[in-house]
Structures are given as structure tokens and as C-alpha cells.
Amino acid sequence: EAEGCLLSLERRYASLYGAADSFLSAGGSTLCIQTMLALLGPDAALCCDRNLHTSAMNAMGLLGQRPFFLGMRRDEIGLPLPPAPQDVGRMLTRHPEIRAVYLTSPNYYGYLADIRGIDEAAHAHGALLLVDNAHGAHLPFVEGVSHPLAVGADICCDSLHKLLPALTGAALLHLSG
């Protein structure tokens, strides 16, 4: 319920990131992640990548949500890769009760997920796409790379303090519309 200069700043961030609404957080992406998951309500079933922040697991546990975890894919030296859209589609087909896909992109090793492909799989099954983009707040400013909102994410968070000039704990929660 921001007003004045904070409301003006949130509106400017929404315009910059292509969001319908953006909300400032002084609690970092942790608070944004908790809010994303709380918006789904208690007992929601989610399709999740295994490479996620502890705050997501804690929030799911406190909310009584049911995560269905995708198998782990790895690169040639063993680092975790983001899930593939076809893996998400198979999980959603096997578990029609899933209401949202939750993933981290970029992951902690810098790999970007195929957000557009995962978005298509999620929406084909009536599920929302929630993205922890904590390490990707800079993506709108990198040529040839897309921010999750630009390629279909429904809700997304960015940690401004990780890769942009912001004070510790500064983050954004974006809603696509």
C-alpha cells in the first residue's frame, strides 16, 4: 500500500520490467518468494525444480503446500541445469492437481531456464509460472537475454541488491497482470 515517492518508484519499476505491478521489498527475495507462494494459498500443489532457495521450502512447509520435484539434469561437469519444458509438461500431465510451476532462473550456477517453453507447458495445463529471478534483476539490460516477465512468467521476484546498485535486502515482486 505504498504512496507518494514509493508508489511512484514501484510504478517506474513496473514500467521498466514490463510488469502490471511491481512491489518493493526490504526483506529481499525471501519475502517476495514467501508472498508468491502465499498467493497460491494453503494446500496448493506445485511442480518444482530441485534447485531452489531454502525460503521457498520453508514457505511451502508452513503453508502446507505439496511440492512435486522434477528430476535433476546436469551439465558435462555435474552442475545442475534448469528443468526442460518437456519434463515440466510430463509432471503436469501426471499430476493435474498442480496449480503452479516454481523455479529458480538463473539458477545458482548462472544457467537460465527456457522460461518461454516452460511457460507454454504450464499454461497448457492451466498452471501459473512463478520464477525466483533473484540473480537476474539485470536481465532487462543485457542484450539478447530476456527477463522472465518478458517471456511469460506470471509472478517473478528480483533481488536488486545482488547485481544492481541497491542496499541490502532491496528486492522487487512483479505481477504480470
Order of alpha helices (4+ residues) and beta strands (2+ residues): alpha-beta-alpha-beta-alpha-beta-beta-beta-alpha-beta-alpha-beta-beta-alpha-beta
